[in-house]
């Protein structure tokens, strides 16, 4: 990582530490979008970190840019940074204008949208579900297929109808209904397929999971050192130490997996490493969140404590862009098709 990337990471960490006060996180859960926090994020230019330099971005290595998503997970950032980064990357790849403001992308759960020529423009119709931050986005990067070719459309928020939904962390996961005519300059040839978009989303969620696990492991370790029971800190008890060691191991595995996913994203969206990363990160999310609540005891289940901001996101993110069961099935079927003789080759190539 060069000095520019390291400076960007340091700036991001300091900014998120200032922005993500408990009061802001609680307000976001009540449906109040932290607009001033988004302005601060845009002022630094973080929303363009994944955009190539010739399209107005930093021109950083992709893996370095994606490391910002892990930091966002570490602070439970209630903003669509990951979605805006990915939407901007899609738009840049299609040669389209990238607007400022929070962005989202669709589809994220496998639906297909209809895109057809309408004079010199295009007509987009269809319904997509579980769209992240749909109600708060000023536009969406929409992937649609026309005559067997994938296109990316820049769709303004005025062109869709919203049916509100949310995940367990109360982050918006909305249904968007499209029936809009778009200017010809708003649609371009996509650089990826629908399957690759799902892989990109899985890589993003793997990074967010790794960040959140890093934070709750640190929180739980600190709590175990401070909480006194039977005359000594609970962290001195062997059973507690064992569970802390398991948490640390799961966090390390998730970090390694997310690094693998970021590298595979940068290397042309290689499916096997991203599938393995999302599956392993999802497994770590379940184990880590459970142990964190167990070790915190009753206080960890109170709304006033900050732990739930992270564990609810872990439980939500493990399901988004594919649960570990689905990705493990994907890996198993791939290896079965490759055959026993090619197992080692497939493992090392991945």
C-alpha positions, 0 to 999 in steps of 0.5 A, a space after each residue: 500500500 502506497 502513502 496515498 492509500 495509507 493517508 486515505 485510510 487514516 483520514 477515513 478512520 478519523 472521519 468515521 470516528 467523529 461521525 458515528 456517535 451513538 446518538 447518530 446511530 440511534 437516529 439512523 435506526 429511527 429512519 433519520 438519514 444522517 445527511 450532514 455525515 454524508 456531506 462530510 464523507 463527500 467533502 473528503 471524496 470518499 464516495 469516488 474512491 473506487 472510480 478510475 482517475 480519468 472518470 474523476 476518482 483517485 485512481 488508487 488500486 482497487 484493493 486499497 479503495 475497498 479497504 475503506 469498506 472494511 473501515 465503514 463496517 468497523 464503525 457501523 457507518 449508517 451510510 451507503 458508502 459500499 453501495 455508492 462505491 459499487 454504483 460509481 464503479 459500475 457507471 464509470 465502467 459503462 462510460 456514464 456520468 457519476 452524480 454526487 450524492 448517495 447512490 444505490 444499485 439494482 438488482 441485488 436479489 436476482 430479479 431481471 429488469 426490462 430494458 427496451 429502445 424507445 426512440 433515441 432513448 430507453 424504457 426501463 420497467 420492472 420491480 426489484 426488492 431488498 435494494 439498499 438505501 433505495 429511499 435515500 439514494 438520489 440515483 441508482 446504477 441499474 443493471 439490465 439485459 437487452 437482447 442478451 447484452 448487459 447494460 448499465 442505466 443511470 436512473 434518477 430517484 424520481 423515476 422509481 416508486 418506493 415500498 419501504 423495507 429494512 434489514 435486521 439492523 434497520 438499514 433501508 432495504 426497499 422495493 423499487 418499482 420502475 416504469 421510466 423513459 431514460 435519455 440515451 446518454 443515461 445507458 451504456 454497455 456494462 462491463 460485467 454480468 448479473 452474476 459478477 454484480 452479485 460477486 461484487 456485492 458479496 465481496 463488499 459485504 465480506 469486507 464490512 463483516 470483517 470490519 464489524 468483527 474487528 470492532 466487537 472483538 476489541 469491545 468484548 476483550 476490553 469489557 472482559 478486562 474491566 468487568 469484575 466478578 468473584 473478585 477478579 476481571 472475568 477475562 482472567 477466567 479460562 473459559 472466558 479466555 477460550 471464547 475470546 480466543 475463538 472470537 479472535 480466530 474468527 475475526 482473523 479468518 474473516 479479515 483474511 477472507 475479505 482480503 482474498 475477496 478484495 484481491 479477486 475483485 481487483 483481478 477481474 471478479 474471480 468467482 471462487 475466491 469471492 465465494 469462499 470469502 463470503 462463506 467464511 466471513 458469514 460463518 465468522 459473523 454468526 460465531 463472533 456475534 453469538 460469543 460477543 453477546 454471551 461474554 457481555 451478558 445481559 448488558 450486551 442485550 440492552 439498547 443503550 449499549 453499542 454492541 447491537 449496532 454491530 451484531 445486527 449488521 453482522 446478522 444482516 450482512 451475512 445473508 445479503 448477496 448470498 448466505 454462506 450455505 448458497 456460496 458453499 453449494 456454489 463451491 461444492 458444485 464447481 469442485 464436483 464438476 472439475 473432478 477429483 483429479 483437478 481438485 488441487 489445481 482448482 484450489 491453488 488457482 483460486 
